[in-house]
Amino acid sequence: MKNPLDPLLDRLSRPMDLTGRVLLGLYFVVPGLMKVTGFAGTLAYMELHRVPLALPLLLLTIPLQVGGGLALMANWNTRTAAFLLAGMTLLINVFMHDFWNDYPGGDPQHEMQNFIKNLGIFAGLLLLAARRPGRQP
């Protein structure tokens, strides 16, 4: 049985692909730039969460977020960018949204919400990374 929405989805596939990539890219570009302007605060937050090698990881995270986000937006090396951003998102989830740990001034419910949200972002990035060239809309 054919899905009656297929013709509509086929017509919308290119704009949905572009919109999805741009919004997903923006999700990384904006926080990446904010880490530049709020470098000391981000580093302190990472240290509070006992992220190992916080300074080198922060220095790596900024270009990965900005560059990877821009790559998604431009559809340039999308699979590689999505794969790298997926890995980074998973690491950020484990170290920075660790709702199972207690921190001064922490909000475990908020961190759990961010953890679950990031799993959704991770899933979307995996889907982008899994796409075969030439099969995109």
C-alpha positions as CSV (number, residue, x, y, z in Angstrom):
1,M,0.0,0.0,0.0
2,K,1.4,3.3,-1.1
3,N,1.7,6.1,1.5
4,P,-0.6,9.0,0.4
5,L,1.9,11.5,1.8
6,D,4.8,10.3,-0.5
7,P,4.1,12.8,-3.3
8,L,4.1,15.7,-0.9
9,L,7.2,14.5,1.0
10,D,9.0,14.0,-2.4
11,R,8.2,17.6,-3.3
12,L,9.3,18.9,0.1
13,S,12.4,16.7,0.4
14,R,15.0,19.3,-0.8
15,P,13.6,22.2,1.3
16,M,13.3,19.9,4.3
17,D,16.9,18.7,3.8
18,L,18.2,22.2,3.6
19,T,16.1,23.5,6.5
20,G,17.2,20.5,8.7
21,R,20.9,20.9,7.9
22,V,20.8,24.7,8.5
23,L,19.0,24.4,11.8
24,L,21.2,21.5,13.0
25,G,24.3,23.4,11.9
26,L,23.1,26.5,13.8
27,Y,22.7,24.4,16.9
28,F,26.5,24.0,16.9
29,V,27.7,27.3,15.4
30,V,26.0,29.5,17.9
31,P,27.3,27.7,21.0
32,G,30.7,27.4,19.4
33,L,30.9,31.1,19.0
34,M,29.6,31.6,22.5
35,K,32.4,29.5,23.8
36,V,34.8,32.0,22.3
37,T,33.2,35.0,24.0
38,G,32.6,33.1,27.3
39,F,35.8,31.1,27.2
40,A,36.8,31.4,30.9
41,G,33.2,30.6,32.0
42,T,33.0,27.6,29.8
43,L,36.4,26.3,31.0
44,A,35.4,26.7,34.6
45,Y,32.1,24.8,33.9
46,M,34.0,22.0,32.3
47,E,36.4,21.9,35.3
48,L,33.5,21.8,37.7
49,H,32.2,18.8,35.8
50,R,35.7,17.2,36.1
51,V,36.2,17.0,32.3
52,P,39.7,15.6,31.8
53,L,42.0,17.7,29.7
54,A,39.4,20.5,29.8
55,L,41.5,23.2,28.2
56,P,42.7,21.2,25.1
57,L,39.2,19.8,24.7
58,L,37.7,23.2,24.8
59,L,40.2,24.4,22.2
60,L,39.2,21.5,20.0
61,T,35.5,21.8,20.6
62,I,35.2,25.4,19.4
63,P,36.5,24.8,15.8
64,L,34.6,21.5,15.7
65,Q,31.3,23.1,16.6
66,V,31.8,26.2,14.4
67,G,33.4,24.4,11.4
68,G,31.2,21.3,11.7
69,G,28.1,23.4,12.0
70,L,29.0,25.5,9.0
71,A,29.8,22.3,7.0
72,L,26.3,20.9,7.7
73,M,24.8,24.2,6.7
74,A,26.7,24.3,3.4
75,N,26.3,20.5,2.7
76,W,30.1,20.2,2.5
77,N,31.5,16.9,3.8
78,T,28.2,16.5,5.6
79,R,28.7,12.8,6.5
80,T,32.1,13.5,8.1
81,A,30.9,16.6,9.9
82,A,27.8,14.8,11.2
83,F,29.9,11.9,12.4
84,L,32.4,14.1,14.2
85,L,29.7,16.2,15.8
86,A,27.8,13.1,16.8
87,G,30.9,11.9,18.7
88,M,31.4,15.2,20.3
89,T,27.7,15.4,21.3
90,L,27.9,12.0,23.0
91,L,31.0,13.1,24.9
92,I,29.4,16.3,26.0
93,N,26.4,14.4,27.2
94,V,28.4,12.1,29.3
95,F,30.7,14.7,30.9
96,M,28.6,17.9,30.9
97,H,25.0,16.8,31.3
98,D,25.8,14.1,33.9
99,F,22.5,14.5,35.8
100,W,23.5,11.5,38.0
101,N,26.2,13.6,39.7
102,D,25.6,16.4,42.3
103,Y,27.2,19.8,41.7
104,P,27.0,23.0,43.7
105,G,24.1,25.0,42.2
106,G,23.3,22.1,39.8
107,D,19.9,21.2,38.5
108,P,19.7,17.5,37.9
109,Q,16.3,17.7,36.2
110,H,17.5,20.4,33.7
111,E,20.6,18.3,33.0
112,M,18.5,15.2,32.4
113,Q,16.4,17.2,30.0
114,N,19.6,18.3,28.2
115,F,20.9,14.8,28.2
116,I,17.7,13.4,26.5
117,K,17.6,16.3,24.0
118,N,21.2,15.7,23.1
119,L,20.4,12.0,22.4
120,G,17.9,13.3,19.9
121,I,20.5,15.5,18.3
122,F,22.9,12.6,18.3
123,A,20.3,10.4,16.5
124,G,19.8,13.1,13.9
125,L,23.5,13.4,13.3
126,L,23.8,9.6,13.0
127,L,21.1,9.6,10.3
128,L,23.0,12.3,8.4
129,A,26.3,10.4,8.7
130,A,24.6,7.2,7.5
131,R,23.3,8.8,4.2
132,R,25.0,7.7,1.1
133,P,26.2,10.3,-1.4
134,G,23.8,10.7,-4.3
135,R,20.8,9.4,-2.3
136,Q,20.1,12.7,-0.5
137,P,17.1,14.7,-1.8
